[in-house]
């Protein structure tokens, strides 16, 4: 059975849950790229948009189940968001972490009290499901859940009510939760949504071209510095949104991501590699920028080693 698409009313309900929890992030011009505005999700309390979906999904759980613990699999930002959420709600949190995750992100999850279970990347989901079976807790996946998608969609709802006549939105794509939510919030508004992916993890772009869901091997997507976008494929749920509601998905090179990092950091925007990807899309595909084009800066939790190399280039 085809899962129903998340609707704007679902996103509006999520916004009510997130009121006073998630920051209504700023929309700022990037002077180096005329016509481009930045949606500053790096300003969230955990440094990334993931807080929106994680908290909303956890808040909607049965309290007895939630009390037994929140469980997920994540390379960093979603795990950090869920650990923050668990601490706020006073419940345990377990994060299954791929063993190639950025050390700084792993340390940040641990600092928030999460129990970490390292595994090879292809074993993430299976191990998380095993933890759920052991503990009786609840799995809060990084993108494959309508409550997560609705929470992420509040980014788009804020754009819709920003008072700025937005002409296009550029969104980084990993597992597809963020772009699915934004596209749901903006559906029917006439504002096109375009996904941006690293060339080295371009499964969503290939899926969009092929007209069906395509997956990539873990060893291939692991090559990109944008560690938050290393999902091997969209979930079936998020693919349905990308297929139906997203205008296009384009790809950018690693050099373009590094260039975007230099532009953003020079402007005082401390974006991580994944958070640079939408801006890299604007630099690589200038035809996408015009009027008021928005690039979502999805996070700031940077790999220091990568950033040193990118800024030195």
Backbone torsions as a table, in degrees:
resi	resn	phi	psi	omega
1	UNK	NA	133.6	179.2
2	UNK	-72.5	125.7	-179.9
3	UNK	-68.2	144.5	179.0
4	UNK	-68.4	147.8	176.1
5	UNK	-71.9	147.1	172.1
6	UNK	-66.6	134.9	-177.8
7	UNK	-104.4	164.2	179.9
8	UNK	-58.8	-34.9	179.9
9	UNK	-63.4	-31.7	176.8
10	UNK	-67.8	-39.0	178.4
11	UNK	-67.7	-39.6	178.1
12	UNK	-63.8	-38.8	176.9
13	UNK	-65.4	-37.8	177.4
14	UNK	-64.7	-38.3	179.5
15	UNK	-60.8	-36.2	178.2
16	UNK	-65.9	-39.5	178.1
17	UNK	-65.8	-36.8	-174.6
18	UNK	-86.5	-5.1	-179.9
19	UNK	-60.5	124.0	-178.1
20	UNK	85.6	-2.5	178.8
21	UNK	-111.0	-60.2	177.0
22	UNK	-86.0	145.6	176.5
23	UNK	-77.5	136.5	170.8
24	UNK	-80.9	97.3	-165.3
25	UNK	-76.1	155.6	-174.3
26	UNK	-73.3	156.3	172.3
27	UNK	-115.9	111.1	-170.7
28	UNK	-124.8	142.2	175.4
29	UNK	-71.8	148.8	171.9
30	UNK	-108.2	104.7	-171.9
31	UNK	-59.3	-29.6	-178.1
32	UNK	-69.9	-18.0	-179.6
33	UNK	-129.5	89.9	-178.8
34	UNK	-55.1	135.3	-179.5
35	UNK	91.1	-6.2	-177.8
36	UNK	-104.1	130.2	174.2
37	UNK	-112.3	145.4	180.0
38	UNK	-106.3	129.2	171.8
39	UNK	-93.9	108.8	-163.4
40	UNK	-87.1	69.9	177.6
41	UNK	-71.2	-9.7	173.3
42	UNK	-64.9	-13.5	-178.8
43	UNK	-85.2	-1.6	176.7
44	UNK	-63.6	156.4	-177.5
45	UNK	-54.6	-31.1	178.3
46	UNK	-102.1	10.1	174.6
47	UNK	81.3	15.5	-179.2
48	UNK	-162.7	157.6	-179.0
49	UNK	-61.6	-19.5	-172.4
50	UNK	-57.4	-22.1	177.9
51	UNK	-56.3	-37.0	-175.9
52	UNK	-60.9	-52.9	-177.6
53	UNK	-71.0	-40.1	-178.0
54	UNK	-63.5	-47.2	-177.7
55	UNK	-67.8	-43.4	-178.7
56	UNK	-60.7	-45.8	-179.0
57	UNK	-64.2	-42.1	-179.8
58	UNK	-66.3	-37.8	-178.5
59	UNK	-66.0	-25.6	-177.5
60	UNK	-89.7	-2.4	179.3
61	UNK	-73.0	154.9	170.3
62	UNK	-59.4	129.2	-176.0
63	UNK	-56.7	-34.8	179.8
64	UNK	-67.5	-39.3	177.9
65	UNK	-68.6	-45.3	-179.8
66	UNK	-58.0	-37.3	-178.6
67	UNK	-64.3	-23.5	178.6
68	UNK	-80.8	-8.7	172.7
69	UNK	124.8	147.9	174.5
70	UNK	-98.7	138.6	-176.2
71	UNK	-132.1	140.3	173.5
72	UNK	-154.0	177.3	170.7
73	UNK	-126.6	134.4	-172.7
74	UNK	-164.4	147.2	173.5
75	UNK	-87.2	-6.1	178.4
76	UNK	168.3	-74.7	-168.1
77	UNK	-69.5	-38.7	177.3
78	UNK	-68.8	-41.5	177.2
79	UNK	-60.9	-41.1	177.5
80	UNK	-63.9	-41.7	179.2
81	UNK	-63.9	-41.5	-178.5
82	UNK	-71.4	-36.9	175.9
83	UNK	-62.4	-42.2	176.9
84	UNK	-61.9	-44.7	178.9
85	UNK	-61.0	-45.7	-179.3
86	UNK	-61.4	-41.9	178.9
87	UNK	-63.1	-40.6	179.9
88	UNK	-66.6	-35.8	-178.3
89	UNK	-90.0	-7.7	177.0
90	UNK	74.0	38.1	179.9
91	UNK	-129.5	161.1	179.5
92	UNK	-71.3	159.9	178.1
93	UNK	-142.3	133.0	174.6
94	UNK	-122.4	130.6	178.0
95	UNK	-120.4	120.8	171.9
96	UNK	-83.0	120.4	-169.7
97	UNK	-114.9	129.1	174.5
98	UNK	-63.0	141.6	-173.4
99	UNK	-73.4	-0.1	174.0
100	UNK	-105.9	15.3	-178.6
101	UNK	-66.6	153.7	178.3
102	UNK	-63.7	124.3	-176.3
103	UNK	-54.2	-39.2	-179.1
104	UNK	-62.4	-35.2	179.4
105	UNK	-73.5	-37.2	177.2
106	UNK	-62.8	-44.7	179.7
107	UNK	-62.3	-37.6	-180.0
108	UNK	-65.9	-38.3	177.0
109	UNK	-64.3	-44.0	179.6
110	UNK	-63.1	-38.4	-178.5
111	UNK	-63.7	-25.3	178.5
112	UNK	-88.7	3.7	174.1
113	UNK	97.0	6.3	-179.5
114	UNK	-72.6	142.2	168.9
115	UNK	-84.1	125.3	-174.7
116	UNK	-105.0	137.8	178.1
117	UNK	-125.5	100.0	-178.6
118	UNK	-78.2	138.4	179.2
119	UNK	-146.8	162.3	169.1
120	UNK	-60.3	145.1	-174.5
121	UNK	-49.9	-42.1	-177.6
122	UNK	-66.8	-12.9	-176.5
123	UNK	-96.9	4.5	-173.0
124	UNK	-55.7	-56.7	-173.5
125	UNK	-65.6	-44.5	-178.2
126	UNK	-60.4	-41.6	-179.8
127	UNK	-68.8	-38.6	177.8
128	UNK	-62.2	-41.5	177.9
129	UNK	-64.7	-34.6	176.7
130	UNK	-66.1	-38.8	177.8
131	UNK	-63.7	-41.4	177.4
132	UNK	-60.1	-43.3	179.1
133	UNK	-63.5	-36.0	-179.6
134	UNK	-72.6	-39.0	-170.4
135	UNK	-99.8	-22.6	-173.4
136	UNK	77.1	10.1	178.3
137	UNK	-78.0	-164.3	-174.8
138	UNK	-120.8	134.7	174.6
139	UNK	-82.3	124.8	173.7
140	UNK	-114.5	92.2	-173.0
141	UNK	-69.0	158.8	-177.0
142	UNK	-68.2	-25.2	-179.1
143	UNK	-152.5	-20.6	-170.8
144	UNK	-90.0	61.8	178.2
145	UNK	-161.7	135.9	-177.6
146	UNK	-62.1	-31.9	178.6
147	UNK	-70.3	-34.2	175.4
148	UNK	-67.5	-46.3	179.1
149	UNK	-59.5	-44.8	-179.3
150	UNK	-62.7	-40.3	177.9
151	UNK	-63.1	-45.1	178.1
152	UNK	-64.1	-30.7	-178.2
153	UNK	-64.3	-15.5	178.6
154	UNK	-64.7	-20.2	171.3
155	UNK	-59.2	-47.0	179.6
156	UNK	-67.1	-37.1	179.0
157	UNK	-62.2	-39.9	177.2
158	UNK	-63.4	-37.7	176.2
159	UNK	-64.2	-41.1	-178.3
160	UNK	-62.4	-32.6	-176.8
161	UNK	-106.7	19.3	-175.2
162	UNK	-78.0	-18.1	-173.9
163	UNK	83.5	-3.0	177.9
164	UNK	-97.3	132.6	178.2
165	UNK	-75.9	84.0	-176.4
166	UNK	-69.8	132.2	-178.8
167	UNK	-100.4	-25.8	179.7
168	UNK	-164.3	152.0	177.1
169	UNK	-125.7	128.1	176.4
170	UNK	-103.4	126.3	-171.3
171	UNK	-130.1	129.7	174.9
172	UNK	-66.8	145.8	-176.6
173	UNK	-124.1	123.3	170.2
174	UNK	-118.5	-92.7	174.6
175	UNK	-84.1	-11.6	173.5
176	UNK	97.2	2.6	-178.6
177	UNK	-65.8	-42.7	-178.0
178	UNK	-66.6	-49.7	-177.3
179	UNK	-68.0	-33.2	177.2
180	UNK	-64.1	-44.8	-179.6
181	UNK	-66.0	-44.2	179.3
182	UNK	-62.7	-44.1	179.8
183	UNK	-63.6	-35.8	177.2
184	UNK	-65.8	-42.7	180.0
185	UNK	-64.6	-33.7	-175.6
186	UNK	-96.1	-1.2	-178.3
187	UNK	-57.2	130.2	179.7
188	UNK	84.5	-3.2	-178.2
189	UNK	-85.8	-16.4	-175.0
190	UNK	85.0	3.0	178.8
191	UNK	-93.8	112.1	-179.1
192	UNK	-72.5	146.0	178.5
193	UNK	-116.1	127.7	-179.4
194	UNK	-121.6	129.6	176.4
195	UNK	-85.9	150.1	176.4
196	UNK	-130.4	128.4	-178.6
197	UNK	-127.9	153.5	167.8
198	UNK	-64.2	142.8	174.4
199	UNK	-55.7	-34.0	-175.8
200	UNK	-79.1	-3.2	176.0
201	UNK	-142.4	51.6	-170.6
202	UNK	-92.4	38.3	-176.8
203	UNK	-67.0	-37.2	-179.4
204	UNK	-69.9	-38.3	177.1
205	UNK	-63.5	-41.7	177.8
206	UNK	-65.4	-40.0	177.8
207	UNK	-61.4	-42.3	-178.9
208	UNK	-64.1	-41.0	178.9
209	UNK	-67.7	-40.2	-175.7
210	UNK	-77.5	-24.2	-177.1
211	UNK	81.7	12.4	175.6
212	UNK	-152.4	163.0	-174.4
213	UNK	-70.1	129.2	-179.9
214	UNK	-123.8	137.3	176.3
215	UNK	-111.8	154.0	177.8
216	UNK	-117.5	150.3	177.2
217	UNK	-64.8	149.8	-179.7
218	UNK	-59.2	-38.0	-178.1
219	UNK	-65.2	-26.1	179.6
220	UNK	-77.3	-50.6	-177.1
221	UNK	-68.4	-21.5	179.1
222	UNK	-67.2	-11.5	-176.4
223	UNK	-75.9	-22.6	-177.0
224	UNK	-78.4	145.6	174.9
225	UNK	-70.8	-18.7	-179.2
226	UNK	-79.0	77.4	-170.2
227	UNK	-63.5	-24.6	177.7
228	UNK	-75.6	-6.3	-177.3
229	UNK	-116.0	25.3	-176.3
230	UNK	-90.7	16.0	175.2
231	UNK	-58.5	138.9	-177.6
232	UNK	-75.9	-21.8	179.1
233	UNK	-165.1	157.7	169.3
234	UNK	-66.3	153.1	168.3
235	UNK	-72.0	159.2	177.7
236	UNK	-58.4	-39.5	178.5
237	UNK	-60.4	-49.8	-176.9
238	UNK	-71.8	-31.9	175.7
239	UNK	-60.8	-39.6	178.7
240	UNK	-58.5	-38.8	178.2
241	UNK	-70.5	-45.1	-179.8
242	UNK	-62.4	-42.4	-179.0
243	UNK	-64.5	-41.6	-172.8
244	UNK	-89.2	-31.7	-166.6
245	UNK	-118.5	-13.6	-175.2
246	UNK	-98.7	131.5	-176.3
247	UNK	-65.9	-45.1	-176.1
248	UNK	-163.7	162.6	170.7
249	UNK	-129.2	123.7	180.0
250	UNK	-114.2	165.0	-179.2
251	UNK	-120.9	158.3	179.9
252	UNK	-134.7	152.7	-179.3
253	UNK	-80.5	166.3	175.0
254	UNK	-64.3	-35.6	177.3
255	UNK	-63.3	-39.2	179.3
256	UNK	-66.6	-37.0	177.2
257	UNK	-64.0	-42.6	178.1
258	UNK	-65.0	-39.5	177.6
259	UNK	-62.6	-42.2	178.3
260	UNK	-62.5	-36.8	177.1
261	UNK	-61.2	-42.5	179.3
262	UNK	-64.1	-41.7	179.0
263	UNK	-64.9	-46.2	-177.2
264	UNK	-67.8	-46.2	-178.5
265	UNK	-65.8	-33.7	175.7
266	UNK	-63.8	-27.1	178.8
267	UNK	-91.0	5.1	179.1
268	UNK	83.0	19.6	179.1
269	UNK	-105.9	107.4	-171.0
270	UNK	-83.3	56.8	-172.9
271	UNK	-74.7	144.7	169.7
272	UNK	-79.9	175.6	-176.9
273	UNK	-57.2	-47.9	179.4
274	UNK	-61.8	-36.3	179.6
275	UNK	-71.0	-14.5	178.0
276	UNK	-88.4	-12.4	-167.3
277	UNK	-66.9	-40.9	179.4
278	UNK	-64.7	-39.7	176.1
279	UNK	-65.7	-37.9	174.7
280	UNK	-60.1	-33.6	176.0
281	UNK	-63.6	-39.8	178.2
282	UNK	-66.7	-36.6	179.2
283	UNK	-71.9	-37.5	-176.9
284	UNK	-79.4	-34.9	-175.1
285	UNK	-122.6	72.7	-175.5
286	UNK	-59.8	-20.8	178.5
287	UNK	-66.3	-16.5	178.6
288	UNK	-80.2	-12.7	-175.3
289	UNK	-102.6	125.8	178.2
290	UNK	-178.0	146.3	-177.1
291	UNK	65.9	-113.5	175.9
292	UNK	-124.6	90.1	176.1
293	UNK	-94.9	134.0	-178.8
294	UNK	-106.4	130.7	170.8
295	UNK	-110.3	125.6	-179.3
296	UNK	-82.3	119.8	172.2
297	UNK	-88.9	101.0	-166.4
298	UNK	-78.0	-20.7	-179.8
299	UNK	-173.9	167.0	-177.2
300	UNK	-122.4	5.1	-171.9
301	UNK	-83.6	77.2	-166.4
302	UNK	-80.3	150.6	167.8
303	UNK	-79.6	110.8	-174.6
304	UNK	-57.8	-35.8	-179.0
305	UNK	-65.6	-43.3	178.4
306	UNK	-64.7	-43.1	-177.3
307	UNK	-63.3	-39.6	177.3
308	UNK	-59.2	-44.5	179.5
309	UNK	-66.4	-42.2	-176.8
310	UNK	-66.0	-43.0	-177.4
311	UNK	-74.0	-22.2	-180.0
312	UNK	-83.1	-14.1	-175.0
313	UNK	-70.1	NA	NA
